[in-house]
Amino acid sequence: MPLQNKNSITAVIAAGGMGKRLGKEEPKALIQLAGKPLFVYSLEVFDKQPAVSEIVLVVPEDSVDKTKDIINKLDTSKKVTVVAGGKERWQSVKKGVEATDESLEWIITHDAARPFVTKEVIDSLLEKRSTYKCAITATPVEDTIRRFENDRCIATIDRSLLIRVGTPQLFHRESLLKAFVHAESMTPPPTDEAMLMEKYGIEVGFAWGDPMNFKITTRSDLNLAEAILLQRNR
């Protein structure tokens, strides 16, 4: 096994989702947001992050060539590898991790559909390396949360005990690869890699994220993101 570099990190950006809920037939990551493909916003942030040594972008198989063409036109300072994803999110991330430099000990995963990730959020997450082999970013739950049955409310949940999970997320590379072994037996499939780590017996820490780093899923999300960028660029 190569000597592992404890100070450098690979960023794996998951960009395999389709844009059907946005009313689009193309992959979500290639949808235009204020004149740029959605995935480019996250890519540019990680490209400028000093601790990140390389970036792996995971896209649908039929979008690999188009994505490479877009990246070739960008002025990136780091190596960017594009790989085809799988049917489930965890399969796509696994393929991304397998394409990373084995000498780098840590992996950061991120959703391309969250274009407003910041250096500050990434830095706060990286601080967890000294304590955890897995850490997520999270934001407080602001709304009242209730359990229900049919059309009847059953109980109010104490929201002070809850957090809203997001990305980026941090993983010890070797531990994450071992955890992927459990993914095939999980029903339903894991919604993020931290679930895999928990099943493998790894404690999951968290760092506070930014509520502005929301996930673009619907047309209204895309409209909000465009409005934010328009305001920032004035």
C-alpha positions, 0 to 999 in steps of 0.5 A: 500500500502506498504511503498515505498523505495525511495532509491532502484530500480528494474531493468526490463530487456526485453529479449523477442525478437527472433533472426530471423534477426540474422539468429537464431531461438532461442530467441535473449537474449540466443544467444551466444556472445563471449561465454556467452548468450547475456542477461548475459552482462546486468544482470551482470552490474545491479547485480553490481549496488549498487542502484538496489535491484532486477532484473526481466528478461522477456523472451519468455514463452518457454525459462523461464526454460532454462533461470533459469538454466543459472542464477542458474549457475551465481554468482549473488548477488541479487534476479533475477526473470524470468517471461514470456513475452507477444506478444508486448514489452510493454506487456512484460515490464508490466509483468516484472513490475507487478512482481517487489517488490511493496515497490520499487518506481523506475523501470529501464527498459533495452533491453537485446540486448544492452550488453554494458550498463555501471554503469556510464550511469545508474548513470547519469539516476538515477540523474533524479529522483529528476526532472522527473518521467520518463527519457530516455538515449539518444545519439546525432544524428551524421548523416544527416537526410532527409525527403523523398517521393518515391525516392526524398529527400524533406527536411533536418532535423536539427539534433541538435534538435534530439536525438537517444533514447536508454535504460536504461530508468527510471520510477516512478513505480506507474506512469508507471503502470497507463500509461500501461492503455493507451497501448491497444488503441495505434496504432501502439503499443508503441516502448518504455514505455516513449511513454506511459508516454507521452500519460499519460501526464508525462514529459520525461527527458533524460540523455546522454547515451553511443553510444557504448551501441548499440542494437544488431539487425542484424548479423553485429551488433553481429559481431561488438559486438564480435569484441569489446569484443575480443579487450577488452579481449586482 
